Each structure stands twice: as C-alpha cells, then as structure tokens.
Amino acid sequence: MNTKEIWKWIGLALIGCFLLPAAALAQDGQMQTPLNKSVVSTLKNNPRLDVLKNNREAVKHDVRKAKGGYLPDLDARVGFGVDRHSDTVSRATDYYNDWDKREEYSLVLRQLLWDGWETSSFVGVSESKLDSVQHRVFDNAESLALDAVIAYLDVYRQRELVRFAEDNMDAHKRILRSLRERQEMGAGSLADVRQTQSRLSRARSSLADAQGGLRVALANYRRVVGEAPPEDMILPVKPIGAVPETQQTALKRSRTGNPKLSAATSDIETARQNMRLSQSKLYPNVYAEASTSYDHWVESSRDWEHNTALMLRMNWNLYNGGSDVAEQDAAMYRMRQAAADRYDLMLEIEDETRATWSRYQTAQDKIQNFRQAKKYNQQTLEMYLEQFNVGQRSLLDVLDAENEYFQTSGLLVTSQANEIIAAHRLLALEGSLLSALSVDPALYTGPPNK
C-alpha cells in the first residue's frame, strides 16, 4: 500500500469518528425533547399503566394454566384410619364386629385423550383475553401519552398568557407614567390619568386570572406526569409526515390501527372461543389411566393387596336438565353482543376522528388569521402611540389598541396549542402517537414496577 492510499484510509477513519458521534447526538437530541421527557415520565410514574400491566401478567399465567390441560395428571393418595366391615366371610370369624386399622396407598397417572375441544377452547379463551389485555395496555399508554401532551401544552400556554399579561400590565404602567408626567407639566388631563388607572386595574386582574390558570395547569401536569414541569418549555412541532393529510386518511388509519378496536376484535374472538367451549359439553371425555395401589387390613382382611391397572376410560354426561343447551345459546348471544359493541365503538371512534380533524383544520385557519392580526395590531399600536404623542389620537384609541394586541397574542398561542393537541390526538386515534414521539416500547411492553 503506497503513502497516498494510507492517507486516504486515515482520512476516511477520521471522518467516521466525527460523523458517528454527531449522528448519535442528533438522534439523542430528537429523543430528549422536553415534550418527549414529559411523556416518558408519565409512562414511568402513572399508576394506571401499572394496574393494566399487572393484569396482563396475570392473564399470561392464565394462558399457562389453560395449556396445562394438555399435560397428564399425577395423583398420589395415602390414607390411614380404622374401619369395621361385616359380610358373610367376616361374620364367620370372632372379630367381625371389631374396629381394625386400615391403610391405603395409590398412585394414578391420567392423560386426557379427547374432551370435545374443551381444553383447546380454554386455551383459545385465555389467549384471546391476553391479546385484548395487551391492546388495552397499549391503548392506555397512548392515552397517557396524549394526556401528557395536553398537560405540557396547557402549562406552556398558561405561561405564555402570564407573560403576555405581564407585558400588557407593564405597557399600561408606562402609559400611566407618561400621562402623569404630562399632567404635572400641564399638558395632560386628569381624566386621561384616571382612564389609564382603570385600564391598569383591569390589566392586573387579567394577570391574576392568567396566574390562577397557570397554577391549575401546573397541578394538573404534576398529577399526570408525576413531577414538576421543566422550566425550558418550548412549543413542540407537529411530527413531520406522521399526521394524516386528509380526513379520509385519518379515518382509514383509525379503523385499522386504533388499539381500542383491536381489543374489541380480541373480545369477539374470546366470545367465539367461549361458544366453542360450551359446545364441548356435548361430547364425552376420554382419557388413559395407569394406576397402582397397596391396601392393608381393608374390609376386615388381615392380608394386604397390591393392584396395578392400565385403563381407557370414558365419561359422558347424557342429560343435565338442558343446562348445556342454555349455555350454548347464552354464548352465542354474547358473541353477537361483542360484535355489536365493536361496531358501536368503531362509529364512536370515527365521530371522534372527524371532530378532531375539524378542530385541527380550524386551529390551522385561526393560526394564520391571528398571526396576521397580531402583526397588524402591533403596527396599529405603534402608529397610534406616535399619533397620540402629536395629538392626533385619543388615549382611548391607544388603550384599545394595546388591549387588542394583548387579546390577539393570547388567542394566537391558544390556537397554536390547539393545533398541536389535535395533531397528536389524531395520532393517538390511529395508535401511532408513541412511535411518532420515539418512545421506547419497553416502557409499556415491559413488566410492571415492583
């Protein structure tokens, strides 16, 4: 290898050393946004998810229990006691009326061969229940993530409203200070001062309302997330490429990906397996049995007995008052109920998707209009102040312009928060919110907290 090739490989190695850490940092930065941290903390701290996780683990053991029906049973029996036995043989003896000791030992191995699909139906019921529970765990994880997004954006919005209210109050203070200086110099009127003082009191009231709303938002955030919100909150962006572009796309995704619908589908399968289970009562149970026993002093005998048997046994209930038929009918109607519940749930999810899409579009339209209105309000306020200083505008015009700028700023940030909430709600309805936020699946697929 010549010197030129050596330097070429050294250069490539250096480039790789710089690019790999940069890519890792970029990926880590994407994972560690303040909003993502809030969602992760919610999934770690909220007890509601642990409730469902524990239920999921219990159902897993139910599956193992049901599958145990395929395996053989081994029973050991030991008995010690006394008995008194009277028959033709014993009555010919002198001790037929005596109480004698009795010993029994037995070992029975039983293997099920056929039970009319009862065991396989039990397994099917437990497995479909497990599927349903897993979908419900995922659904609750998506719901908790959406709750965290809403709580995060509510705190962000309330902080912005407090900041706007403080700016509005400071602006009224500056105007009041300027008017007092004018009055002292004889260029202003007391009426203007009193008017500004009245508006300043209203601005302070607006600030108090905003601070009260912030306290409520902070308490709700702590309840949902389990910790205090970060100080460095930023307005999150919509997940690029994840939000559906049309209402029809949103509806299609919600029909196929919503975890509630997936759980309802598993519930239908559970009902179907229960109906199959009820039909197994019409068939006999056939099993093979191997047994060995040792009996001593049984039935007044002074000897011992040892028995070994290999048997093929059948147990078949021929009549039990029509209970089996009634159970089948009940199972059939429960399956129909599960199907009707799923259809009703699908209609509900479709309605919610349409409503969320409407709010999403409305928020986008409002953002565009309020952004323009805020720009025009700011320009109007600046021009009114200049005109007021030269006597071309009244004080009331300036105060109204200041108040309109304050109101529009609040409406803009509210619309921005509503747009992002609606976007994330659409993702939750289609079951893709957690993946869009790059949340580690182990947080909801892993075991519960101990």
Secondary structure as GFF3:
##gff-version 3
##sequence-region A 1 450
A	DSSP	alpha_helix	3	31	.	.	.	ID=ss1
A	DSSP	alpha_helix	34	45	.	.	.	ID=ss2
A	DSSP	alpha_helix	47	67	.	.	.	ID=ss3
A	DSSP	three_ten_helix	68	70	.	.	.	ID=ss4
A	DSSP	beta_strand	73	83	.	.	.	ID=ss5
A	DSSP	alpha_helix	88	91	.	.	.	ID=ss6
A	DSSP	beta_strand	100	114	.	.	.	ID=ss7
A	DSSP	alpha_helix	118	185	.	.	.	ID=ss8
A	DSSP	alpha_helix	190	225	.	.	.	ID=ss9
A	DSSP	alpha_helix	247	257	.	.	.	ID=ss10
A	DSSP	alpha_helix	259	279	.	.	.	ID=ss11
A	DSSP	three_ten_helix	280	282	.	.	.	ID=ss12
A	DSSP	beta_strand	285	296	.	.	.	ID=ss13
A	DSSP	three_ten_helix	298	300	.	.	.	ID=ss14
A	DSSP	beta_strand	304	315	.	.	.	ID=ss15
A	DSSP	alpha_helix	323	389	.	.	.	ID=ss16
A	DSSP	alpha_helix	395	429	.	.	.	ID=ss17
A	DSSP	alpha_helix	433	436	.	.	.	ID=ss18
A	DSSP	alpha_helix	442	445	.	.	.	ID=ss19
###
